[in-house]
Every structure is written in C-alpha cells, then in structure tokens.
C-alpha cells in the first residue's frame, strides 16, 4: 500500500512540475527564473525528505522557498 501511494505522489509531482513549467511562457525573465527555481527546489526538497525521512510537505516548502530565492539572485547577478 505504501509503495502505491509513493508512486502516485511521484507521478503527481512530475505532472505538477511539467504543468508549472508550461505556464512560464507569458512571464518576464525574472518571474521565469524565480518560478523555475521554486519548482526545482520543491522537487529537490521533496526528493530529499522522501529519501531521508521526515515531513515531505515541509521539505517541499523549504526547497521551494530556497529555490525561488536562488532563482531571483541568479537573475539579479545576470542583469
């Protein structure tokens, strides 16, 4: 039962990442970098907490916040 829920969660995360990246076409470059960073960070945070154990939602939220901040900083440095 647990492996079935885990597979559904991974498939859902992949679908959410693809959907969120497809919505980036009308955003500015800064918004695209922040959104991409947030999506990548959330995926990394989720994967990390799944592998290490812990609160998956917390890992996704923290990873998303760190990723969004990193995307913004990268955008500002490249300008």
Backbone torsions as a table, in degrees:
resi	resn	phi	psi	omega
1	UNK	NA	-41.9	-179.2
2	UNK	-64.0	-42.2	-179.4
3	UNK	-64.8	-32.6	177.4
4	UNK	-66.7	-42.3	177.8
5	UNK	-66.4	-38.4	179.0
6	UNK	-64.4	-42.2	179.0
7	UNK	-64.4	-42.3	178.4
8	UNK	-63.3	-40.1	178.9
9	UNK	-63.7	-42.0	179.1
10	UNK	-66.7	-43.5	179.2
11	UNK	-63.3	-39.9	178.3
12	UNK	-64.7	-39.8	179.1
13	UNK	-66.0	-41.6	178.3
14	UNK	-63.3	-43.6	178.9
15	UNK	-62.9	-40.6	-179.9
16	UNK	-66.0	-40.5	178.0
17	UNK	-63.1	-44.9	179.4
18	UNK	-64.1	-40.8	179.2
19	UNK	-65.9	-42.5	-178.4
20	UNK	-67.8	-36.0	178.9
21	UNK	-72.1	-28.3	179.4
22	UNK	-72.9	-17.9	-179.4
23	UNK	-86.6	2.7	-174.5
24	UNK	-83.3	-1.0	-172.5
25	UNK	-68.9	-28.0	-177.3
26	UNK	-101.4	8.7	-178.2
27	UNK	-92.2	157.2	173.3
28	UNK	-70.4	170.0	179.6
29	UNK	-61.7	-40.8	178.7
30	UNK	-62.0	-47.0	179.6
31	UNK	-62.5	-38.6	178.5
32	UNK	-64.0	-42.9	-179.5
33	UNK	-67.0	-40.2	178.9
34	UNK	-66.4	-45.0	-179.6
35	UNK	-65.4	-42.5	178.4
36	UNK	-64.9	-42.1	177.5
37	UNK	-61.7	-41.4	178.9
38	UNK	-64.4	-42.6	179.9
39	UNK	-65.7	-43.7	179.3
40	UNK	-66.6	-42.1	178.5
41	UNK	-63.8	-41.2	178.5
42	UNK	-64.7	-40.5	177.7
43	UNK	-65.1	-42.5	179.3
44	UNK	-66.2	-41.1	178.0
45	UNK	-64.2	-39.8	177.5
46	UNK	-65.3	-47.1	180.0
47	UNK	-61.9	-41.3	179.9
48	UNK	-63.0	-43.6	-179.8
49	UNK	-73.8	-28.9	174.7
50	UNK	-66.4	-39.4	-179.2
51	UNK	-76.0	-40.3	-174.2
52	UNK	-93.0	-17.6	-176.2
53	UNK	90.7	150.0	-179.7
54	UNK	131.7	-168.0	-177.8
55	UNK	-78.3	108.1	-177.0
56	UNK	-65.7	-41.7	179.3
57	UNK	-63.4	-38.9	178.3
58	UNK	-64.9	-43.6	178.2
59	UNK	-61.8	-40.5	178.7
60	UNK	-67.0	-41.8	-179.4
61	UNK	-66.3	-45.9	-179.9
62	UNK	-66.3	-44.0	178.0
63	UNK	-61.8	-40.1	177.8
64	UNK	-64.2	-41.4	179.5
65	UNK	-66.3	-44.4	178.7
66	UNK	-64.9	-41.2	178.9
67	UNK	-64.6	-40.5	178.4
68	UNK	-64.7	-43.1	177.9
69	UNK	-63.2	-41.4	178.9
70	UNK	-65.1	-41.7	177.3
71	UNK	-61.0	-39.7	178.7
72	UNK	-66.8	-44.3	-179.4
73	UNK	-63.9	-42.7	178.2
74	UNK	-60.5	-41.4	178.9
75	UNK	-62.0	-43.9	-178.1
76	UNK	-68.0	-35.7	179.4
77	UNK	-68.6	-36.5	-176.3
78	UNK	-79.6	-10.0	-179.9
79	UNK	-80.8	NA	NA
